[in-house]
Amino acid sequence: MQVLQVQLEIGPDPAEVGRARRWARSRLAGSGIGDDEPLAETLVLLISELVTNAVVHTGCPAVLRMLFGAGAAEAGTVRVEVADRCARPPLRRHAEGDETNGRGLELVDGLADRWGWQTEGAGKRIWCEVDRCAPVTARVVREPGAYEPSWAVTQ
């Protein structure tokens, strides 16, 4: 199976998050994933969260990669990776009530089919995968009385 990989260098500046989203949208369109498809929105949100985490929590440059499997637009898996030079592992937090931070990895966990991280040289790589043929649904397990995010997508 052939895999198409595209990548973008990200500077340690919060403005880079918007640039990463625009870049991702253009690359998704080039791979046959239309801008109006739920899959595109999900991938752009995942990219936004992973790049934001890298920029805000490491202060280091990063590299954003998207890998597309071969086959028809509805087949295969899209993998998103963000590699940075900070060895500190990602910290999954649970935001309470009105807190404005701390939901990024919960979003990734809820929207991606798989995600994880590994050390890479002196830094790390955080990755997530979304299967093109799988329906886009939120997969967050919620405790009774837990915060109900407004972004939850259900089918």
HELIX and SHEET records of a PDB file:
HELIX    1   1 ALA A   15  GLY A   30  1                                  16    
HELIX    2   2 PRO A   38  THR A   58  1                                  21    
HELIX    3   3 GLY A  104  LEU A  111  1                                   8    
SHEET    1   A 5 VAL A   3  ILE A  10  0                                        
SHEET    2   A 5 ALA A  62  GLY A  69 -1                                        
SHEET    3   A 5 THR A  77  ASP A  84 -1                                        
SHEET    4   A 5 GLY A 123  ASP A 131 -1                                        
SHEET    5   A 5 ARG A 114  GLU A 120 -1                                        
END                                                                             
